[in-house]
């Protein structure tokens, strides 16, 4: 069974501006401690990892007191990075890019049992 650790050396940062660079995120939070890792995802969120947990405690306490972090005038969502210990989720499922049931433009079945009739958009 997986256990979520309450002591973390990282924070999760959501609502990042489009095309945020790692260095920008490091600049925002580096004033709190020694940042040893930053990762920004294409989904506009990121993670900042410190060399110890004190900066995380300080940042989260500030957020609870109402401190707002911004980047390029956009308010950031700052939370503790969840650390899962001892969990084995196994292999992840493959991401499916094609809708289930096949493409309706290729004559595949739609959910609900209807069939695509043609370009007019009528269903039989």
N, C-alpha and C positions, 0 to 999 in steps of 0.2 A: 504494500500500500504506500502511495506517495505521501510525503509530508511536506508542507509548505513552511520553509524557514522564515522566522520573523526577523532575523539579522541578515541584512543584505548590504553589500558594498556597492550596490547599483541602484539607479533610478530609471523609471520608464518615463519618457517624455512624449506626450501625444499632441496632436494639433499643430505639428510643425508647418511652417510656411513651405510652399512648393519649392523643390530643389534646394533644400537646406543641406549645407556641407557639414561634414563632421567637425571641422575646425570652428564653425559658428556655434555649434552646441557646446563644444569644449570651452569656448570663451564665456558663454553664459554661466556655466556651472563651475568652471575652474577656480573661481574666487573662493570657493568653499573648501577646496582640498586638492590633493594630487590626483588628477584624472589619468588613469592608466589605459582606458579604452573608451571609444565612442563608436557607435554604429547607428547609422541612419538608414531606414528602409525606404523603398519606393512608395510605401503606403503612408508617408508623412508621420511616422513616429520613429522614435529612436531610444537608445539606451546609453547611459553614461555610467562608467564603472570607475570607482575610486580605489585607492590602495588600502583603505580602511573604512569602517562603517560610520565613524563620527560625522563626516560631511553629509551622509545620507540622513542621519538623525537630525542634523541642523536644518537641512533643506526641508524635510518633511514637517518639522516643527514650525518652521516659518510658513509653510503652505497652510497648515492647520490654523495659524494665527491670522491668515488672510493675505500673506505675501503673494504677490502675483509676479510670475516670470513671463517675460515677453521676448520675442525675437522678431525683428522687423515689424514692430508694432502689432504683432499677433500674440494673443494670450496663449500660453502653453499649459497643457494639462500635465501636472507632475505627480507621479505616484511612486511608491516603492516597487522596485523590480522584484517580482515573485521568483523565488528560487525553489525549485522542486527537487527534493532529495530522495533518492532511492526509488524513483518511479521509472517504470519501463513501459512507455506507451507503445512500443513496437513500431514497425514500419508505418509511415504515413501513407494514406491513400493517394493515388495519382490524381492530379487535378484534371478534371474533365472539361475540355473546351467546347465540346459539341453538346447541345441540349440532349437530355435523355429522350430516347425514342427516335433519335436520328433527326435529320433536318427535314422540316416540312416541305421545303422547296425541292427536296430530292425524293418525295413520295413516302417519307417515313410516317409512322403513326404518331399522332399527337395524344397527349394524355386525355383521357375521357373517351377514347375509342373512336373519335372522329377522324376522317381522312381528308386530306387537303385536295380540293377539287381543281385548283388551277390558279392562275394569276388574279382572277377576280376576287379572291379571298373567301369564296363561298365554301362551306363545308357540307359534306354529305353525311 
